[in-house]
Amino acid sequence: LTADATGLPVVAGPVEAAALGNVLVQARGAGVLEGDLAALRAVGARGQDLVRYEPGDGGVGEDRWAEAEARLTR
């Protein structure tokens, strides 16, 4: 839905991603890890199942958008 709405690919990770990111930043601050944001993301992605959604992959047509809009405007 998000990929279709934005027209951009979306990479989804585990629901614990925010907590994992917090741990990685703290580890970097403590000197356990080094590197920039890209390096921390690479560490976080290891061992995680990531799913990439491309616009149009989910089969979300205009009817699904209309249903969502109807629910929100009720």
Phi and psi restraints in degrees (range 20) as a CNS / XPLOR table:
assign (resid 1 and name C) (resid 2 and name N)
       (resid 2 and name CA) (resid 2 and name C) 1.0 -67.2 20.0 2
assign (resid 2 and name N) (resid 2 and name CA)
       (resid 2 and name C) (resid 3 and name N) 1.0 -41.1 20.0 2
assign (resid 2 and name C) (resid 3 and name N)
       (resid 3 and name CA) (resid 3 and name C) 1.0 -61.7 20.0 2
assign (resid 3 and name N) (resid 3 and name CA)
       (resid 3 and name C) (resid 4 and name N) 1.0 -42.0 20.0 2
assign (resid 3 and name C) (resid 4 and name N)
       (resid 4 and name CA) (resid 4 and name C) 1.0 -66.8 20.0 2
assign (resid 4 and name N) (resid 4 and name CA)
       (resid 4 and name C) (resid 5 and name N) 1.0 -39.5 20.0 2
assign (resid 4 and name C) (resid 5 and name N)
       (resid 5 and name CA) (resid 5 and name C) 1.0 -66.5 20.0 2
assign (resid 5 and name N) (resid 5 and name CA)
       (resid 5 and name C) (resid 6 and name N) 1.0 -37.8 20.0 2
assign (resid 5 and name C) (resid 6 and name N)
       (resid 6 and name CA) (resid 6 and name C) 1.0 -94.7 20.0 2
assign (resid 6 and name N) (resid 6 and name CA)
       (resid 6 and name C) (resid 7 and name N) 1.0 -20.3 20.0 2
assign (resid 6 and name C) (resid 7 and name N)
       (resid 7 and name CA) (resid 7 and name C) 1.0 75.7 20.0 2
assign (resid 7 and name N) (resid 7 and name CA)
       (resid 7 and name C) (resid 8 and name N) 1.0 14.0 20.0 2
assign (resid 7 and name C) (resid 8 and name N)
       (resid 8 and name CA) (resid 8 and name C) 1.0 -120.6 20.0 2
assign (resid 8 and name N) (resid 8 and name CA)
       (resid 8 and name C) (resid 9 and name N) 1.0 152.9 20.0 2
assign (resid 8 and name C) (resid 9 and name N)
       (resid 9 and name CA) (resid 9 and name C) 1.0 -67.4 20.0 2
assign (resid 9 and name N) (resid 9 and name CA)
       (resid 9 and name C) (resid 10 and name N) 1.0 148.3 20.0 2
assign (resid 9 and name C) (resid 10 and name N)
       (resid 10 and name CA) (resid 10 and name C) 1.0 -124.6 20.0 2
assign (resid 10 and name N) (resid 10 and name CA)
       (resid 10 and name C) (resid 11 and name N) 1.0 131.0 20.0 2
assign (resid 10 and name C) (resid 11 and name N)
       (resid 11 and name CA) (resid 11 and name C) 1.0 -107.3 20.0 2
assign (resid 11 and name N) (resid 11 and name CA)
       (resid 11 and name C) (resid 12 and name N) 1.0 119.8 20.0 2
assign (resid 11 and name C) (resid 12 and name N)
       (resid 12 and name CA) (resid 12 and name C) 1.0 -107.9 20.0 2
assign (resid 12 and name N) (resid 12 and name CA)
       (resid 12 and name C) (resid 13 and name N) 1.0 136.1 20.0 2
assign (resid 12 and name C) (resid 13 and name N)
       (resid 13 and name CA) (resid 13 and name C) 1.0 -118.3 20.0 2
assign (resid 13 and name N) (resid 13 and name CA)
       (resid 13 and name C) (resid 14 and name N) 1.0 -159.5 20.0 2
assign (resid 13 and name C) (resid 14 and name N)
       (resid 14 and name CA) (resid 14 and name C) 1.0 -70.2 20.0 2
assign (resid 14 and name N) (resid 14 and name CA)
       (resid 14 and name C) (resid 15 and name N) 1.0 156.9 20.0 2
assign (resid 14 and name C) (resid 15 and name N)
       (resid 15 and name CA) (resid 15 and name C) 1.0 -65.0 20.0 2
assign (resid 15 and name N) (resid 15 and name CA)
       (resid 15 and name C) (resid 16 and name N) 1.0 -19.8 20.0 2
assign (resid 15 and name C) (resid 16 and name N)
       (resid 16 and name CA) (resid 16 and name C) 1.0 -87.9 20.0 2
assign (resid 16 and name N) (resid 16 and name CA)
       (resid 16 and name C) (resid 17 and name N) 1.0 14.8 20.0 2
assign (resid 16 and name C) (resid 17 and name N)
       (resid 17 and name CA) (resid 17 and name C) 1.0 -59.6 20.0 2
assign (resid 17 and name N) (resid 17 and name CA)
       (resid 17 and name C) (resid 18 and name N) 1.0 -39.0 20.0 2
assign (resid 17 and name C) (resid 18 and name N)
       (resid 18 and name CA) (resid 18 and name C) 1.0 -64.5 20.0 2
assign (resid 18 and name N) (resid 18 and name CA)
       (resid 18 and name C) (resid 19 and name N) 1.0 -43.3 20.0 2
assign (resid 18 and name C) (resid 19 and name N)
       (resid 19 and name CA) (resid 19 and name C) 1.0 -65.7 20.0 2
assign (resid 19 and name N) (resid 19 and name CA)
       (resid 19 and name C) (resid 20 and name N) 1.0 -40.6 20.0 2
assign (resid 19 and name C) (resid 20 and name N)
       (resid 20 and name CA) (resid 20 and name C) 1.0 -63.2 20.0 2
assign (resid 20 and name N) (resid 20 and name CA)
       (resid 20 and name C) (resid 21 and name N) 1.0 -41.6 20.0 2
assign (resid 20 and name C) (resid 21 and name N)
       (resid 21 and name CA) (resid 21 and name C) 1.0 -62.1 20.0 2
assign (resid 21 and name N) (resid 21 and name CA)
       (resid 21 and name C) (resid 22 and name N) 1.0 -39.7 20.0 2
assign (resid 21 and name C) (resid 22 and name N)
       (resid 22 and name CA) (resid 22 and name C) 1.0 -61.2 20.0 2
assign (resid 22 and name N) (resid 22 and name CA)
       (resid 22 and name C) (resid 23 and name N) 1.0 -45.6 20.0 2
assign (resid 22 and name C) (resid 23 and name N)
       (resid 23 and name CA) (resid 23 and name C) 1.0 -62.3 20.0 2
assign (resid 23 and name N) (resid 23 and name CA)
       (resid 23 and name C) (resid 24 and name N) 1.0 -41.9 20.0 2
assign (resid 23 and name C) (resid 24 and name N)
       (resid 24 and name CA) (resid 24 and name C) 1.0 -63.5 20.0 2
assign (resid 24 and name N) (resid 24 and name CA)
       (resid 24 and name C) (resid 25 and name N) 1.0 -42.2 20.0 2
assign (resid 24 and name C) (resid 25 and name N)
       (resid 25 and name CA) (resid 25 and name C) 1.0 -65.8 20.0 2
assign (resid 25 and name N) (resid 25 and name CA)
       (resid 25 and name C) (resid 26 and name N) 1.0 -40.6 20.0 2
assign (resid 25 and name C) (resid 26 and name N)
       (resid 26 and name CA) (resid 26 and name C) 1.0 -65.7 20.0 2
assign (resid 26 and name N) (resid 26 and name CA)
       (resid 26 and name C) (resid 27 and name N) 1.0 -39.2 20.0 2
assign (resid 26 and name C) (resid 27 and name N)
       (resid 27 and name CA) (resid 27 and name C) 1.0 -63.8 20.0 2
assign (resid 27 and name N) (resid 27 and name CA)
       (resid 27 and name C) (resid 28 and name N) 1.0 -39.4 20.0 2
assign (resid 27 and name C) (resid 28 and name N)
       (resid 28 and name CA) (resid 28 and name C) 1.0 -64.7 20.0 2
assign (resid 28 and name N) (resid 28 and name CA)
       (resid 28 and name C) (resid 29 and name N) 1.0 -42.9 20.0 2
assign (resid 28 and name C) (resid 29 and name N)
       (resid 29 and name CA) (resid 29 and name C) 1.0 -63.5 20.0 2
assign (resid 29 and name N) (resid 29 and name CA)
       (resid 29 and name C) (resid 30 and name N) 1.0 -32.3 20.0 2
assign (resid 29 and name C) (resid 30 and name N)
       (resid 30 and name CA) (resid 30 and name C) 1.0 -84.1 20.0 2
assign (resid 30 and name N) (resid 30 and name CA)
       (resid 30 and name C) (resid 31 and name N) 1.0 -3.2 20.0 2
assign (resid 30 and name C) (resid 31 and name N)
       (resid 31 and name CA) (resid 31 and name C) 1.0 85.4 20.0 2
assign (resid 31 and name N) (resid 31 and name CA)
       (resid 31 and name C) (resid 32 and name N) 1.0 6.9 20.0 2
assign (resid 31 and name C) (resid 32 and name N)
       (resid 32 and name CA) (resid 32 and name C) 1.0 -76.6 20.0 2
assign (resid 32 and name N) (resid 32 and name CA)
       (resid 32 and name C) (resid 33 and name N) 1.0 -34.8 20.0 2
assign (resid 32 and name C) (resid 33 and name N)
       (resid 33 and name CA) (resid 33 and name C) 1.0 -119.5 20.0 2
assign (resid 33 and name N) (resid 33 and name CA)
       (resid 33 and name C) (resid 34 and name N) 1.0 153.2 20.0 2
assign (resid 33 and name C) (resid 34 and name N)
       (resid 34 and name CA) (resid 34 and name C) 1.0 -126.2 20.0 2
assign (resid 34 and name N) (resid 34 and name CA)
       (resid 34 and name C) (resid 35 and name N) 1.0 161.4 20.0 2
assign (resid 34 and name C) (resid 35 and name N)
       (resid 35 and name CA) (resid 35 and name C) 1.0 119.7 20.0 2
assign (resid 35 and name N) (resid 35 and name CA)
       (resid 35 and name C) (resid 36 and name N) 1.0 174.2 20.0 2
assign (resid 35 and name C) (resid 36 and name N)
       (resid 36 and name CA) (resid 36 and name C) 1.0 -88.7 20.0 2
assign (resid 36 and name N) (resid 36 and name CA)
       (resid 36 and name C) (resid 37 and name N) 1.0 -172.5 20.0 2
assign (resid 36 and name C) (resid 37 and name N)
       (resid 37 and name CA) (resid 37 and name C) 1.0 -58.4 20.0 2
assign (resid 37 and name N) (resid 37 and name CA)
       (resid 37 and name C) (resid 38 and name N) 1.0 -41.4 20.0 2
assign (resid 37 and name C) (resid 38 and name N)
       (resid 38 and name CA) (resid 38 and name C) 1.0 -61.6 20.0 2
assign (resid 38 and name N) (resid 38 and name CA)
       (resid 38 and name C) (resid 39 and name N) 1.0 -38.9 20.0 2
assign (resid 38 and name C) (resid 39 and name N)
       (resid 39 and name CA) (resid 39 and name C) 1.0 -66.7 20.0 2
assign (resid 39 and name N) (resid 39 and name CA)
       (resid 39 and name C) (resid 40 and name N) 1.0 -41.1 20.0 2
assign (resid 39 and name C) (resid 40 and name N)
       (resid 40 and name CA) (resid 40 and name C) 1.0 -65.7 20.0 2
assign (resid 40 and name N) (resid 40 and name CA)
       (resid 40 and name C) (resid 41 and name N) 1.0 -39.3 20.0 2
assign (resid 40 and name C) (resid 41 and name N)
       (resid 41 and name CA) (resid 41 and name C) 1.0 -63.4 20.0 2
assign (resid 41 and name N) (resid 41 and name CA)
       (resid 41 and name C) (resid 42 and name N) 1.0 -38.3 20.0 2
assign (resid 41 and name C) (resid 42 and name N)
       (resid 42 and name CA) (resid 42 and name C) 1.0 -63.7 20.0 2
assign (resid 42 and name N) (resid 42 and name CA)
       (resid 42 and name C) (resid 43 and name N) 1.0 -41.1 20.0 2
assign (resid 42 and name C) (resid 43 and name N)
       (resid 43 and name CA) (resid 43 and name C) 1.0 -63.6 20.0 2
assign (resid 43 and name N) (resid 43 and name CA)
       (resid 43 and name C) (resid 44 and name N) 1.0 -44.6 20.0 2
assign (resid 43 and name C) (resid 44 and name N)
       (resid 44 and name CA) (resid 44 and name C) 1.0 -65.2 20.0 2
assign (resid 44 and name N) (resid 44 and name CA)
       (resid 44 and name C) (resid 45 and name N) 1.0 -31.8 20.0 2
assign (resid 44 and name C) (resid 45 and name N)
       (resid 45 and name CA) (resid 45 and name C) 1.0 -76.6 20.0 2
assign (resid 45 and name N) (resid 45 and name CA)
       (resid 45 and name C) (resid 46 and name N) 1.0 -23.1 20.0 2
assign (resid 45 and name C) (resid 46 and name N)
       (resid 46 and name CA) (resid 46 and name C) 1.0 -62.9 20.0 2
assign (resid 46 and name N) (resid 46 and name CA)
       (resid 46 and name C) (resid 47 and name N) 1.0 129.6 20.0 2
assign (resid 46 and name C) (resid 47 and name N)
       (resid 47 and name CA) (resid 47 and name C) 1.0 79.1 20.0 2
assign (resid 47 and name N) (resid 47 and name CA)
       (resid 47 and name C) (resid 48 and name N) 1.0 3.1 20.0 2
assign (resid 47 and name C) (resid 48 and name N)
       (resid 48 and name CA) (resid 48 and name C) 1.0 -107.7 20.0 2
assign (resid 48 and name N) (resid 48 and name CA)
       (resid 48 and name C) (resid 49 and name N) 1.0 144.0 20.0 2
assign (resid 48 and name C) (resid 49 and name N)
       (resid 49 and name CA) (resid 49 and name C) 1.0 -86.2 20.0 2
assign (resid 49 and name N) (resid 49 and name CA)
       (resid 49 and name C) (resid 50 and name N) 1.0 114.6 20.0 2
assign (resid 49 and name C) (resid 50 and name N)
       (resid 50 and name CA) (resid 50 and name C) 1.0 -106.7 20.0 2
assign (resid 50 and name N) (resid 50 and name CA)
       (resid 50 and name C) (resid 51 and name N) 1.0 140.6 20.0 2
assign (resid 50 and name C) (resid 51 and name N)
       (resid 51 and name CA) (resid 51 and name C) 1.0 -119.1 20.0 2
assign (resid 51 and name N) (resid 51 and name CA)
       (resid 51 and name C) (resid 52 and name N) 1.0 129.7 20.0 2
assign (resid 51 and name C) (resid 52 and name N)
       (resid 52 and name CA) (resid 52 and name C) 1.0 -103.9 20.0 2
assign (resid 52 and name N) (resid 52 and name CA)
       (resid 52 and name C) (resid 53 and name N) 1.0 126.1 20.0 2
assign (resid 52 and name C) (resid 53 and name N)
       (resid 53 and name CA) (resid 53 and name C) 1.0 -109.9 20.0 2
assign (resid 53 and name N) (resid 53 and name CA)
       (resid 53 and name C) (resid 54 and name N) 1.0 124.3 20.0 2
assign (resid 53 and name C) (resid 54 and name N)
       (resid 54 and name CA) (resid 54 and name C) 1.0 -98.1 20.0 2
assign (resid 54 and name N) (resid 54 and name CA)
       (resid 54 and name C) (resid 55 and name N) 1.0 149.0 20.0 2
assign (resid 54 and name C) (resid 55 and name N)
       (resid 55 and name CA) (resid 55 and name C) 1.0 -55.6 20.0 2
assign (resid 55 and name N) (resid 55 and name CA)
       (resid 55 and name C) (resid 56 and name N) 1.0 131.9 20.0 2
assign (resid 55 and name C) (resid 56 and name N)
       (resid 56 and name CA) (resid 56 and name C) 1.0 90.5 20.0 2
assign (resid 56 and name N) (resid 56 and name CA)
       (resid 56 and name C) (resid 57 and name N) 1.0 -12.8 20.0 2
assign (resid 56 and name C) (resid 57 and name N)
       (resid 57 and name CA) (resid 57 and name C) 1.0 -70.6 20.0 2
assign (resid 57 and name N) (resid 57 and name CA)
       (resid 57 and name C) (resid 58 and name N) 1.0 -32.2 20.0 2
assign (resid 57 and name C) (resid 58 and name N)
       (resid 58 and name CA) (resid 58 and name C) 1.0 -81.8 20.0 2
assign (resid 58 and name N) (resid 58 and name CA)
       (resid 58 and name C) (resid 59 and name N) 1.0 -1.7 20.0 2
assign (resid 58 and name C) (resid 59 and name N)
       (resid 59 and name CA) (resid 59 and name C) 1.0 66.2 20.0 2
assign (resid 59 and name N) (resid 59 and name CA)
       (resid 59 and name C) (resid 60 and name N) 1.0 24.8 20.0 2
assign (resid 59 and name C) (resid 60 and name N)
       (resid 60 and name CA) (resid 60 and name C) 1.0 -84.6 20.0 2
assign (resid 60 and name N) (resid 60 and name CA)
       (resid 60 and name C) (resid 61 and name N) 1.0 105.2 20.0 2
assign (resid 60 and name C) (resid 61 and name N)
       (resid 61 and name CA) (resid 61 and name C) 1.0 -92.3 20.0 2
assign (resid 61 and name N) (resid 61 and name CA)
       (resid 61 and name C) (resid 62 and name N) 1.0 -178.9 20.0 2
assign (resid 61 and name C) (resid 62 and name N)
       (resid 62 and name CA) (resid 62 and name C) 1.0 -59.8 20.0 2
assign (resid 62 and name N) (resid 62 and name CA)
       (resid 62 and name C) (resid 63 and name N) 1.0 -30.7 20.0 2
assign (resid 62 and name C) (resid 63 and name N)
       (resid 63 and name CA) (resid 63 and name C) 1.0 -63.8 20.0 2
assign (resid 63 and name N) (resid 63 and name CA)
       (resid 63 and name C) (resid 64 and name N) 1.0 -38.1 20.0 2
assign (resid 63 and name C) (resid 64 and name N)
       (resid 64 and name CA) (resid 64 and name C) 1.0 -66.4 20.0 2
assign (resid 64 and name N) (resid 64 and name CA)
       (resid 64 and name C) (resid 65 and name N) 1.0 -38.0 20.0 2
assign (resid 64 and name C) (resid 65 and name N)
       (resid 65 and name CA) (resid 65 and name C) 1.0 -65.0 20.0 2
assign (resid 65 and name N) (resid 65 and name CA)
       (resid 65 and name C) (resid 66 and name N) 1.0 -41.8 20.0 2
assign (resid 65 and name C) (resid 66 and name N)
       (resid 66 and name CA) (resid 66 and name C) 1.0 -63.8 20.0 2
assign (resid 66 and name N) (resid 66 and name CA)
       (resid 66 and name C) (resid 67 and name N) 1.0 -40.0 20.0 2
assign (resid 66 and name C) (resid 67 and name N)
       (resid 67 and name CA) (resid 67 and name C) 1.0 -62.7 20.0 2
assign (resid 67 and name N) (resid 67 and name CA)
       (resid 67 and name C) (resid 68 and name N) 1.0 -44.2 20.0 2
assign (resid 67 and name C) (resid 68 and name N)
       (resid 68 and name CA) (resid 68 and name C) 1.0 -63.8 20.0 2
assign (resid 68 and name N) (resid 68 and name CA)
       (resid 68 and name C) (resid 69 and name N) 1.0 -42.9 20.0 2
assign (resid 68 and name C) (resid 69 and name N)
       (resid 69 and name CA) (resid 69 and name C) 1.0 -64.0 20.0 2
assign (resid 69 and name N) (resid 69 and name CA)
       (resid 69 and name C) (resid 70 and name N) 1.0 -39.4 20.0 2
assign (resid 69 and name C) (resid 70 and name N)
       (resid 70 and name CA) (resid 70 and name C) 1.0 -63.8 20.0 2
assign (resid 70 and name N) (resid 70 and name CA)
       (resid 70 and name C) (resid 71 and name N) 1.0 -39.9 20.0 2
assign (resid 70 and name C) (resid 71 and name N)
       (resid 71 and name CA) (resid 71 and name C) 1.0 -63.9 20.0 2
assign (resid 71 and name N) (resid 71 and name CA)
       (resid 71 and name C) (resid 72 and name N) 1.0 -39.9 20.0 2
assign (resid 71 and name C) (resid 72 and name N)
       (resid 72 and name CA) (resid 72 and name C) 1.0 -75.4 20.0 2
assign (resid 72 and name N) (resid 72 and name CA)
       (resid 72 and name C) (resid 73 and name N) 1.0 -27.6 20.0 2
assign (resid 72 and name C) (resid 73 and name N)
       (resid 73 and name CA) (resid 73 and name C) 1.0 -92.5 20.0 2
assign (resid 73 and name N) (resid 73 and name CA)
       (resid 73 and name C) (resid 74 and name N) 1.0 -2.4 20.0 2
